[in-house]
Structure formats: C-alpha cells, structure tokens
C-alpha cells in the first residue's frame, strides 16, 4: 500500500482540476520500462521482483484511466526480443506473472475492461497462451466500453509483416493478381489485418524509465501519436506522473503529420 502525503494529494487534485475540460487522449499506449532497474534501486533480492511490482501496478494505472474516461489502453508487456534474450528463469517468472495477473485481476468476475491480446501466442509457453485465451473469452461480455490490449510476444515490424501476409493470402484466394493488388492497396487494407484491428490508434504513448525510443511498439499505429517520456521507473510511476503526461498532451497542438 502506498503512503500518500497531504502535499501529494493536494498536488494530484490540482492537476486533476487543470485537466477539467481539456482534450484527453481516447487511447493511451504504455511502454512500462524499468522494472529490473527499479528492483535493483530499491534493493530487492531479485530483479524479477521488479516485474512483479510492475505487473501489479497495471491495475492502478487502469483505475486512473477509468476515472478520467479513457477507454482504450495498450500495454507493452513483453517483446519477442524479451523472450529470446532474457534468461530462462526470468522469462518463466514473467510468464507466470502474466498468467496470474490476467486471470486474477483483468478477468476477475465483474471485470470492467474487455481484454485483447496483440502479439503471437505461438511464441509463448502453452500455459501462458491458454491463460490469455481464457481471460479474453471471460471479458468478451464486458459492457463498459473500456478496452485494454496486452502486447505480449509482440514486435511492431513482425506485426506489419504478418498483416501483409494475410492481405496477400486473402487477395490471392479471391483471384486477384499481385499486380492488381499493388495498383490499389491502401493503408486501410493493411490496418485491417494488424493485431490491433478494430481499435483506434493511440493518441498518446507514454514510456517510463527515461528511455526515449519506441522499441518496436505499435510502429504502424503510432505514426501520428504524441509521445511522452517519464524518468520514473514503471513500478514508481505515480498518478501525478500520469496526470503530468496528460497535461502535456492537452497543451499540445496535434498536427496529425501536417
């Protein structure tokens, strides 16, 4: 349980007042970076415990979004590179956390967020893939209009490659030639086959831990997104940090590539 000082609570209320009437993002992407560094910083015995704190923190951030009426959130949980480059023990611990969080938190009875998954379930352990499928099915009847997408086993470049493969296969089966497809293909044709198809592109992408890069996250979808980089590591990302990101977004003039 976090201890909130009176000064912190006062500042948070002030930030919320500043956001009243402001244009808030419809969809937020979150790159939750810095779990292991936070664990080392606070002296935990294992860096993997940072993953535990970070996974549990997702529920807090979703509650902040819900309170402000933000209905679409995409969380970058782990990339294909994470799965191949991290140690076997760390990956196994992370997969167990994912299974626990999606089943005990996101898919619990009365869940207020409909769960989606972006990524290749084939690269995940069978048990993790099964837990994700069960959680997605359990939230299909959610009627709040709130959608959370977990990017797991995800890579933005691979997503575009897979979308193109599906598009080519679809058109070939309909009898269209490659030359005909090349002459008429539009961005919307590719977007229909992305792992995030049917959900809006993110208006704002927030990355924690001070790193200023996208790391292969929503490369297609974030073409016109506003970016916000926060120095706090993900488990230490506070509500006031979140509100500051929204304040920065509200103050910007979105150009949509113009």
C-alpha positions as CSV (number, residue, x, y, z in Angstrom):
1,X,0.0,0.0,0.0
2,X,1.4,3.4,-1.0
3,X,1.5,6.1,1.7
4,X,0.2,9.4,0.2
5,X,1.3,12.6,1.9
6,X,-1.1,15.5,2.2
7,X,1.1,17.6,-0.1
8,X,1.0,14.8,-2.8
9,X,-2.8,14.5,-2.5
10,X,-3.2,18.3,-2.8
11,X,-0.9,18.4,-5.9
12,X,-2.8,15.5,-7.5
13,X,-6.1,17.3,-7.0
14,X,-4.6,20.5,-8.5
15,X,-3.5,18.5,-11.6
16,X,-7.0,17.0,-12.0
17,X,-8.6,20.4,-11.8
18,X,-6.2,21.6,-14.6
19,X,-7.4,18.8,-16.8
20,X,-11.1,19.6,-16.5
21,X,-12.4,20.5,-19.9
22,X,-9.2,19.6,-21.6
23,X,-8.9,17.3,-24.6
24,X,-7.8,14.0,-23.2
25,X,-6.5,11.0,-25.3
26,X,-9.0,8.4,-26.3
27,X,-6.3,5.8,-26.4
28,X,-3.1,5.6,-24.5
29,X,-0.1,3.3,-25.2
30,X,2.1,2.4,-22.3
31,X,5.7,1.2,-22.5
32,X,6.3,0.1,-18.9
33,X,10.0,0.2,-18.8
34,X,12.4,0.0,-15.8
35,X,11.1,-2.9,-13.7
36,X,14.5,-4.5,-13.2
37,X,16.3,-1.2,-12.6
38,X,13.7,-0.2,-10.0
39,X,14.2,-3.6,-8.2
40,X,18.0,-3.0,-8.1
41,X,17.5,0.6,-7.0
42,X,15.3,-0.3,-4.0
43,X,17.5,-3.3,-3.0
44,X,15.3,-6.2,-3.8
45,X,16.9,-9.6,-3.8
46,X,16.0,-10.4,-7.4
47,X,15.4,-8.1,-10.4
48,X,12.5,-10.3,-11.3
49,X,10.6,-8.9,-8.3
50,X,10.6,-5.7,-10.2
51,X,8.5,-7.5,-12.8
52,X,6.0,-8.5,-10.1
53,X,5.7,-4.9,-8.8
54,X,5.3,-3.7,-12.4
55,X,2.7,-6.2,-13.3
56,X,0.6,-5.4,-10.2
57,X,0.9,-1.7,-11.0
58,X,-1.0,-2.1,-14.3
59,X,-4.2,-2.4,-12.3
60,X,-3.5,1.0,-10.6
61,X,-2.9,2.7,-14.0
62,X,-6.1,1.3,-15.4
63,X,-8.1,2.7,-12.5
64,X,-6.6,6.2,-13.2
65,X,-7.6,5.8,-16.9
66,X,-11.1,4.7,-15.9
67,X,-11.6,7.7,-13.5
68,X,-10.8,10.0,-16.4
69,X,-12.9,8.3,-19.0
70,X,-10.0,7.0,-21.1
71,X,-11.5,3.9,-22.7
72,X,-8.6,2.4,-24.7
73,X,-5.2,1.4,-23.2
74,X,-2.5,-0.8,-24.8
75,X,0.3,-2.0,-22.5
76,X,3.6,-3.3,-23.9
77,X,4.2,-6.3,-21.6
78,X,7.0,-8.2,-23.4
79,X,8.5,-8.2,-26.8
80,X,9.7,-11.1,-28.9
81,X,13.2,-9.9,-28.1
82,X,12.5,-10.2,-24.4
83,X,11.5,-13.8,-24.8
84,X,14.7,-14.7,-26.7
85,X,17.3,-12.5,-25.0
86,X,16.4,-12.8,-21.3
87,X,17.4,-15.7,-19.1
88,X,15.2,-18.8,-19.0
89,X,14.4,-18.3,-15.3
90,X,13.4,-14.6,-15.7
91,X,11.2,-15.4,-18.7
92,X,9.5,-18.3,-16.8
93,X,8.9,-15.9,-13.9
94,X,7.4,-13.2,-16.2
95,X,5.1,-15.7,-17.9
96,X,3.8,-16.9,-14.5
97,X,3.1,-13.3,-13.6
98,X,1.2,-12.7,-16.8
99,X,-0.9,-15.8,-16.1
100,X,-1.7,-14.6,-12.6
101,X,-2.5,-11.0,-13.4
102,X,-4.7,-11.7,-16.4
103,X,-6.7,-14.4,-14.6
104,X,-6.9,-12.9,-11.1
105,X,-7.1,-9.2,-12.0
106,X,-8.1,-8.5,-15.5
107,X,-10.5,-11.4,-15.9
108,X,-12.0,-11.5,-12.4
109,X,-15.8,-11.5,-12.0
110,X,-17.2,-8.1,-12.8
111,X,-14.2,-7.0,-14.8
112,X,-14.6,-3.5,-16.2
113,X,-12.1,-3.8,-19.1
114,X,-12.5,-6.0,-22.1
115,X,-9.2,-7.8,-22.7
116,X,-7.5,-8.1,-26.1
117,X,-4.1,-9.5,-26.9
118,X,-1.7,-8.2,-29.6
119,X,1.2,-10.5,-30.5
120,X,2.0,-14.0,-31.5
121,X,0.7,-16.6,-29.0
122,X,2.7,-19.2,-30.8
123,X,5.9,-17.9,-29.3
124,X,4.6,-18.1,-25.7
125,X,4.5,-21.2,-23.5
126,X,1.3,-23.2,-23.9
127,X,0.2,-22.5,-20.4
128,X,0.5,-18.7,-20.9
129,X,-1.2,-18.7,-24.2
130,X,-4.1,-20.7,-22.7
131,X,-4.4,-18.3,-19.8
132,X,-4.6,-15.4,-22.2
133,X,-7.3,-17.1,-24.3
134,X,-9.3,-17.9,-21.2
135,X,-9.1,-14.3,-20.0
136,X,-10.0,-12.8,-23.4
137,X,-13.1,-15.1,-23.5
138,X,-14.0,-14.2,-19.9
139,X,-14.2,-10.5,-20.7
140,X,-16.0,-10.7,-24.1
141,X,-19.3,-9.7,-22.4
142,X,-17.9,-6.6,-20.8
143,X,-20.3,-3.7,-21.5
144,X,-18.4,-0.7,-20.1
145,X,-16.8,0.1,-23.4
146,X,-13.3,0.0,-21.9
147,X,-10.7,-2.0,-23.8
148,X,-7.2,-3.0,-22.6
149,X,-4.8,-4.6,-25.0
150,X,-1.8,-6.5,-23.8
151,X,1.1,-6.6,-26.3
152,X,2.8,-9.9,-25.5
153,X,5.2,-11.7,-27.7
154,X,4.9,-8.5,-29.7
155,X,7.0,-6.8,-32.3
156,X,5.8,-3.9,-34.5
157,X,7.7,-4.9,-37.6
158,X,6.6,-8.5,-37.3
159,X,3.0,-7.3,-37.0
160,X,3.2,-5.5,-40.3
161,X,4.8,-8.5,-42.0
162,X,2.0,-10.7,-40.7
163,X,-0.6,-8.2,-41.8
164,X,0.9,-8.2,-45.3
165,X,1.0,-12.0,-45.4
166,X,-2.7,-12.1,-44.5
167,X,-3.6,-9.5,-47.0
168,X,-1.7,-11.2,-49.8
169,X,-3.3,-14.6,-49.0
170,X,-6.8,-13.1,-48.8
171,X,-6.5,-11.4,-52.2
172,X,-4.9,-14.4,-53.8
173,X,-7.7,-16.6,-52.6
174,X,-10.2,-14.1,-54.2
175,X,-8.4,-14.4,-57.5
176,X,-6.7,-11.0,-57.5
177,X,-3.2,-10.9,-59.1
178,X,-0.2,-9.3,-57.4
179,X,-0.1,-6.6,-60.0
180,X,-3.8,-5.7,-59.3
181,X,-3.2,-5.6,-55.5
182,X,-0.1,-3.4,-56.0
183,X,-2.1,-1.0,-58.0
184,X,-4.8,-0.4,-55.4
185,X,-3.6,-1.4,-52.0
186,X,-4.2,1.3,-49.3
187,X,-3.2,1.8,-45.7
188,X,-6.6,0.7,-44.6
189,X,-6.2,-2.7,-46.3
190,X,-3.1,-3.4,-44.1
191,X,-4.6,-1.9,-41.0
192,X,-7.5,-4.4,-41.2
193,X,-5.0,-7.3,-40.7
194,X,-3.0,-5.8,-37.8
195,X,-3.2,-7.4,-34.4
196,X,-4.9,-4.3,-33.1
197,X,-7.6,-4.2,-35.9
198,X,-10.9,-2.7,-34.8
199,X,-9.4,-0.5,-32.1
200,X,-8.3,3.2,-32.5
201,X,-4.7,4.2,-32.9
202,X,-3.1,5.6,-29.8
203,X,-3.3,9.3,-29.3
204,X,-0.6,9.3,-26.6
205,X,2.3,6.9,-26.0
206,X,4.0,7.1,-22.6
207,X,7.3,5.5,-21.8
208,X,8.8,5.3,-18.3
209,X,12.4,5.0,-17.0
210,X,13.8,7.9,-19.1
211,X,14.4,6.0,-22.3
212,X,13.4,7.9,-25.4
213,X,12.7,5.3,-28.0
214,X,9.7,3.2,-29.3
215,X,11.4,-0.2,-29.1
216,X,9.3,-1.7,-31.9
217,X,6.0,-0.8,-30.2
218,X,2.9,0.0,-32.3
219,X,5.1,1.3,-35.1
220,X,2.2,1.5,-37.6
221,X,-0.4,2.7,-35.2
222,X,1.7,5.4,-33.5
223,X,2.6,7.3,-36.8
224,X,0.7,10.4,-35.5
225,X,0.8,9.7,-31.8
226,X,2.1,12.2,-29.3
227,X,5.0,10.8,-27.2
228,X,5.8,11.4,-23.6
229,X,8.9,10.2,-21.8
230,X,8.9,10.0,-18.0
231,X,12.1,9.5,-15.9
232,X,10.3,7.3,-13.2
233,X,10.7,3.5,-13.5
234,X,7.4,1.8,-14.2
235,X,6.7,0.5,-10.6
236,X,7.4,4.0,-9.3
237,X,5.2,5.7,-11.9
238,X,2.8,7.7,-9.8
239,X,-0.6,9.1,-10.5
240,X,0.9,12.6,-10.6
241,X,3.3,11.4,-13.3
242,X,0.4,10.2,-15.3
243,X,-1.5,13.4,-14.8
244,X,1.5,15.4,-15.9
245,X,1.7,13.3,-19.1
246,X,-2.0,14.1,-19.8
247,X,-1.4,17.8,-19.0
248,X,1.4,17.8,-21.6
249,X,-0.8,16.1,-24.1
250,X,-3.6,18.6,-23.6
251,X,-1.3,21.6,-24.1
252,X,0.0,20.3,-27.5
253,X,-1.4,21.2,-30.9
254,X,-1.8,17.9,-32.7
255,X,-0.7,18.2,-36.3
256,X,-1.5,14.6,-37.5
257,X,1.5,14.7,-39.8
258,X,0.7,18.1,-41.2
